[in-house]
Amino acid sequence: MFLTFLHSAIRFSTVFLFGSTGETITERAGHLNLGIPGIMCLGAVGACVGEEAYIKGLSDMSQASGFAAVIIGILFAMIFAGIGGLIYAFLTITLRSNQNVSGLAITTFGVGVTNFIIPQVERTGFTTIAGPAFNAFAPGADKLGWFSDIFLTYGCLVYIAIVLAILVSGFIKRSRTGLSLRAVGENPGAADAAGINVIKYKYVACILGAAIAGLGGLFFIFDYLGGNWEYSIESLGWLSIALVIFSVWRPNIGIFGSIVFGAFFILPAYVDVPFEYRELMKMIPYVVTIIVLVATSLLKKKELQPPASLGLPYFREER
């Protein structure tokens, strides 16, 4: 029972991990993107559009390639989500719009696009070709028993999410470009004076962060649901933003945090509690995030604080 619960928690956590890793990159550049829920929806929509185009382009379903389906899904999800990030970047960087309002507008836009496009997508072959394709590359190794069950029985996106979180964490902390990104988020005026192209870093961070977050929507639809569209992704996007705070802006800590969030989210399915209390249990990750936010604020340690310029517009003429 416990192994099954842990396996499900790790698998479900991938949705949050993709979203939080992408949002961390964006916030490190000083931008709070509350459009992540909508961007994750755009990623799912892009994957659906790409897979439908691929499947319709086949003269015979037997010609379908699982590897091609995975690559096309990832590519289209990142493109659609990246476009959402580009719109957000244009609004907040070039037009200097309020970041919170712009992010909420992107979320509304993403959900609206989803509700408009998905009913028109036939999804022919999604559950027989595209959905199973993302699970077809699991390492397996059944002879290893419980170790195999917990660590080697997931689809490729689970491992991509973990590796990506580790790489992004190392990139931000140790690379020269990552240090420049952190400088932009902490003090864009000083970074600009030091010769760093602040506008370029902000644009790249917003677009790349959105593209990565969009993979969370792809995972939820094609890996977790097997190609079906049964539940809204929007609520999971908000938890991804909360996870950034929980992990104190460190994607490697986000790996553990995402599993905790995933465990709390699916816990009602494994615990015999009255139906009316199940939604309350799903609120636990938000409560935990609030506790972490209060604790980090009281400790006042610099390494536990958000980027100093987070949410603040940058006007080069005023530096």
C-alpha positions as CSV (number, residue, x, y, z in Angstrom):
1,M,0.0,0.0,0.0
2,F,2.7,2.5,1.0
3,L,4.9,1.7,-2.0
4,T,1.9,2.2,-4.3
5,F,1.2,5.6,-2.6
6,L,4.8,6.7,-2.9
7,H,5.0,5.7,-6.5
8,S,1.8,7.7,-7.3
9,A,3.1,10.7,-5.3
10,I,6.4,10.8,-7.2
11,R,4.6,10.4,-10.5
12,F,2.1,13.1,-9.8
13,S,4.8,15.4,-8.4
14,T,6.2,15.9,-12.0
15,V,3.4,18.3,-12.8
16,F,4.5,20.6,-10.0
17,L,8.2,20.1,-10.6
18,F,8.0,21.3,-14.2
19,G,5.9,24.3,-13.2
20,S,8.1,25.3,-10.3
21,T,11.4,24.9,-12.1
22,G,10.2,27.2,-14.9
23,E,8.7,29.7,-12.5
24,T,12.0,29.8,-10.5
25,I,13.9,30.8,-13.6
26,T,11.5,33.6,-14.3
27,E,11.5,34.8,-10.7
28,R,15.3,34.8,-10.6
29,A,15.1,37.5,-13.2
30,G,12.8,39.6,-11.0
31,H,9.5,38.6,-12.5
32,L,6.6,37.1,-10.6
33,N,4.6,35.3,-13.3
34,L,1.1,34.4,-12.0
35,G,0.3,33.3,-15.5
36,I,1.9,29.9,-14.9
37,P,-1.5,28.1,-14.5
38,G,-2.5,29.4,-17.9
39,I,0.8,28.7,-19.5
40,M,0.6,25.1,-18.3
41,C,-2.7,24.9,-20.0
42,L,-1.1,26.3,-23.2
43,G,1.5,23.6,-23.0
44,A,-1.1,20.9,-22.9
45,V,-3.0,22.5,-25.8
46,G,0.2,22.8,-27.8
47,A,0.9,19.1,-27.2
48,C,-2.6,18.1,-28.3
49,V,-2.4,20.2,-31.5
50,G,1.0,18.8,-32.3
51,E,0.0,15.2,-31.7
52,E,-3.2,15.6,-33.7
53,A,-1.3,17.0,-36.7
54,Y,1.2,14.1,-36.5
55,I,-1.5,11.4,-36.2
56,K,-3.5,12.9,-39.0
57,G,-0.4,13.1,-41.2
58,L,0.0,9.3,-41.0
59,S,-1.5,7.3,-43.8
60,D,-1.6,4.2,-41.6
61,M,-1.6,4.1,-37.8
62,S,0.9,1.3,-37.9
63,Q,3.5,3.8,-39.1
64,A,3.2,5.7,-35.8
65,S,6.5,6.1,-33.9
66,G,6.4,6.4,-30.2
67,F,9.7,8.4,-30.2
68,A,8.3,10.8,-32.7
69,A,5.1,11.3,-30.7
70,V,7.2,12.1,-27.6
71,I,9.4,14.6,-29.4
72,I,6.5,16.3,-31.2
73,G,4.6,16.6,-27.9
74,I,7.5,18.2,-26.0
75,L,8.3,20.5,-28.9
76,F,4.8,21.8,-29.4
77,A,4.2,22.1,-25.7
78,M,7.3,24.3,-25.2
79,I,6.4,26.4,-28.3
80,F,2.9,27.2,-27.2
81,A,3.9,27.8,-23.6
82,G,6.9,29.9,-24.7
83,I,4.5,32.1,-26.7
84,G,2.6,32.6,-23.5
85,G,5.8,33.6,-21.8
86,L,6.7,35.9,-24.6
87,I,3.3,37.7,-24.3
88,Y,3.9,38.1,-20.6
89,A,7.4,39.4,-21.1
90,F,6.3,41.9,-23.7
91,L,3.6,43.2,-21.3
92,T,5.8,43.5,-18.2
93,I,9.2,44.3,-19.7
94,T,8.5,46.4,-22.9
95,L,5.1,47.9,-21.9
96,R,6.0,47.9,-18.2
97,S,2.6,46.6,-17.2
98,N,1.9,45.4,-13.6
99,Q,3.3,41.9,-13.3
100,N,0.5,40.6,-11.1
101,V,-2.3,41.9,-13.4
102,S,-0.4,40.7,-16.5
103,G,0.1,37.2,-15.0
104,L,-3.5,36.9,-14.1
105,A,-4.5,38.0,-17.6
106,I,-2.2,35.2,-19.1
107,T,-3.9,32.7,-16.8
108,T,-7.3,33.8,-18.0
109,F,-6.1,33.7,-21.6
110,G,-4.6,30.2,-21.3
111,V,-7.7,28.7,-19.7
112,G,-9.9,30.4,-22.3
113,V,-7.7,29.1,-25.2
114,T,-7.9,25.6,-23.7
115,N,-11.7,25.7,-23.4
116,F,-12.0,26.9,-27.0
117,I,-9.5,24.6,-28.7
118,I,-9.7,21.3,-26.9
119,P,-13.3,20.5,-27.8
120,Q,-12.3,21.0,-31.4
121,V,-9.4,18.6,-31.3
122,E,-10.5,15.1,-32.3
123,R,-7.8,13.4,-30.2
124,T,-7.9,10.5,-32.6
125,G,-5.2,8.0,-31.5
126,F,-4.2,10.0,-28.4
127,T,-5.1,7.2,-25.9
128,T,-3.6,4.5,-28.2
129,I,-0.5,6.1,-29.6
130,A,0.5,9.4,-28.0
131,G,-0.5,8.7,-24.4
132,P,1.3,5.3,-24.0
133,A,4.3,6.6,-25.9
134,F,5.4,8.8,-22.9
135,N,5.4,5.7,-20.7
136,A,7.0,3.4,-23.2
137,F,10.6,4.6,-22.3
138,A,10.4,3.6,-18.6
139,P,13.7,1.8,-17.6
140,G,11.7,-1.1,-16.0
141,A,14.2,-3.6,-14.5
142,D,11.6,-5.8,-12.8
143,K,14.3,-8.0,-11.1
144,L,15.2,-5.3,-8.7
145,G,11.9,-5.6,-6.8
146,W,10.8,-2.6,-4.7
147,F,13.7,-0.5,-5.9
148,S,12.4,-1.0,-9.5
149,D,8.8,-0.2,-8.5
150,I,9.8,3.1,-6.8
151,F,12.6,4.4,-9.1
152,L,12.5,2.7,-12.5
153,T,8.9,2.4,-13.6
154,Y,8.0,6.0,-14.7
155,G,7.7,7.5,-18.1
156,C,10.5,9.6,-19.6
157,L,9.1,13.0,-18.5
158,V,9.5,12.1,-14.8
159,Y,13.2,11.6,-15.2
160,I,13.5,14.7,-17.5
161,A,11.8,16.8,-14.8
162,I,14.2,15.6,-12.1
163,V,17.3,16.0,-14.2
164,L,16.2,19.4,-15.5
165,A,15.6,20.7,-11.9
166,I,19.1,19.6,-10.9
167,L,20.7,21.2,-14.0
168,V,18.8,24.4,-13.5
169,S,19.8,24.6,-9.8
170,G,23.4,24.1,-10.7
171,F,23.2,26.6,-13.6
172,I,21.8,29.3,-11.4
173,K,24.2,28.7,-8.5
174,R,27.5,28.0,-10.3
175,S,27.6,29.2,-13.9
176,R,28.6,32.7,-14.9
177,T,25.3,33.2,-16.8
178,G,23.4,32.0,-13.8
179,L,25.1,34.5,-11.6
180,S,24.3,37.2,-14.1
181,L,20.6,36.1,-14.0
182,R,20.6,36.3,-10.2
183,A,22.2,39.8,-10.4
184,V,19.4,40.9,-12.7
185,G,16.8,39.7,-10.2
186,E,18.6,41.2,-7.2
187,N,19.6,44.6,-8.5
188,P,18.9,45.2,-12.2
189,G,20.4,48.7,-12.0
190,A,23.7,47.5,-10.7
191,A,23.7,44.6,-13.2
192,D,23.0,47.0,-16.1
193,A,25.9,49.2,-14.9
194,A,28.2,46.2,-14.9
195,G,27.4,45.6,-18.6
196,I,24.8,42.9,-18.3
197,N,22.0,43.1,-20.8
198,V,19.1,43.2,-18.4
199,I,16.3,43.3,-21.0
200,K,17.7,40.2,-22.8
201,Y,18.1,38.3,-19.6
202,K,14.5,39.1,-18.5
203,Y,13.1,38.1,-21.9
204,V,15.0,34.9,-22.0
205,A,14.1,34.0,-18.4
206,C,10.4,34.6,-19.0
207,I,10.2,32.7,-22.3
208,L,12.4,29.8,-21.2
209,G,10.7,29.5,-17.8
210,A,7.3,29.4,-19.4
211,A,8.4,26.8,-22.0
212,I,9.6,24.5,-19.1
213,A,6.4,25.1,-17.1
214,G,4.4,24.1,-20.2
215,L,5.8,20.6,-20.0
216,G,3.9,20.2,-16.7
217,G,0.6,20.5,-18.7
218,L,2.0,18.1,-21.3
219,F,2.8,15.5,-18.6
220,F,-0.5,15.8,-16.9
221,I,-2.5,15.1,-20.1
222,F,-0.4,12.6,-21.9
223,D,1.5,10.8,-19.2
224,Y,-0.7,10.9,-16.1
225,L,-4.1,10.8,-17.9
226,G,-2.9,8.8,-20.8
227,G,-4.1,11.2,-23.5
228,N,-7.4,12.1,-22.0
229,W,-8.7,15.5,-20.9
230,E,-10.7,15.0,-17.8
231,Y,-9.5,17.5,-15.2
232,S,-8.4,21.1,-15.1
233,I,-4.7,21.9,-15.0
234,E,-5.2,25.4,-13.6
235,S,-5.3,24.5,-9.9
236,L,-2.1,22.5,-10.3
237,G,-0.4,25.6,-11.8
238,W,-1.2,27.6,-8.6
239,L,0.4,24.8,-6.5
240,S,3.5,25.0,-8.8
241,I,3.9,28.7,-7.9
242,A,3.5,27.9,-4.2
243,L,6.2,25.2,-4.6
244,V,8.7,27.9,-5.6
245,I,8.2,29.6,-2.2
246,F,8.3,26.2,-0.4
247,S,11.6,25.4,-2.1
248,V,13.0,28.8,-1.3
249,W,13.8,29.4,-5.0
250,R,16.0,26.3,-5.4
251,P,14.8,23.8,-8.0
252,N,16.8,21.0,-6.4
253,I,14.9,21.4,-3.1
254,G,11.8,21.6,-5.3
255,I,12.3,17.9,-6.2
256,F,11.6,16.9,-2.6
257,G,8.9,19.6,-2.2
258,S,7.0,18.5,-5.3
259,I,6.8,14.9,-3.9
260,V,5.4,16.3,-0.7
261,F,2.9,18.4,-2.6
262,G,2.0,15.4,-4.8
263,A,1.6,13.2,-1.7
264,F,-0.8,15.6,0.0
265,F,-2.8,16.1,-3.2
266,I,-3.4,12.4,-3.8
267,L,-3.7,11.5,-0.1
268,P,-7.6,11.6,-0.1
269,A,-7.6,8.7,-2.5
270,Y,-5.7,6.5,-0.1
271,V,-7.2,7.6,3.2
272,D,-10.7,6.8,4.3
273,V,-12.1,10.2,5.1
274,P,-15.6,11.7,4.5
275,F,-16.0,13.2,1.1
276,E,-16.6,16.7,2.4
277,Y,-13.1,16.7,4.0
278,R,-11.2,15.6,1.0
279,E,-10.9,19.1,-0.5
280,L,-9.7,20.4,2.8
281,M,-6.9,17.9,2.7
282,K,-5.8,19.2,-0.7
283,M,-5.4,22.6,1.0
284,I,-2.5,21.3,3.1
285,P,0.2,22.2,0.5
286,Y,-1.0,25.8,0.6
287,V,-1.0,25.9,4.4
288,V,2.5,24.4,4.5
289,T,3.7,27.1,2.0
290,I,2.3,29.8,4.2
291,I,4.2,28.4,7.2
292,V,7.4,28.2,5.2
293,L,6.9,31.8,4.0
294,V,6.4,33.0,7.6
295,A,9.4,31.1,8.8
296,T,11.8,32.4,6.1
297,S,10.5,35.9,6.7
298,L,11.3,35.6,10.5
299,L,14.7,34.1,9.9
300,K,15.7,36.9,7.5
301,K,18.5,34.9,6.0
302,K,19.5,36.3,2.7
303,E,19.8,32.9,1.0
304,L,16.2,32.1,2.0
305,Q,14.7,35.3,0.7
306,P,13.2,35.9,-2.8
307,P,15.1,38.0,-5.3
308,A,15.1,41.6,-4.1
309,S,13.6,43.1,-7.2
310,L,10.9,40.4,-7.6
311,G,7.7,42.0,-8.9
312,L,9.3,45.5,-9.3
313,P,9.4,47.1,-12.8
314,Y,12.8,48.2,-14.1
315,F,13.3,51.6,-15.7
316,R,16.8,52.0,-17.0
317,E,16.4,55.8,-17.1
318,E,16.0,55.9,-13.3
319,R,19.1,53.9,-12.3
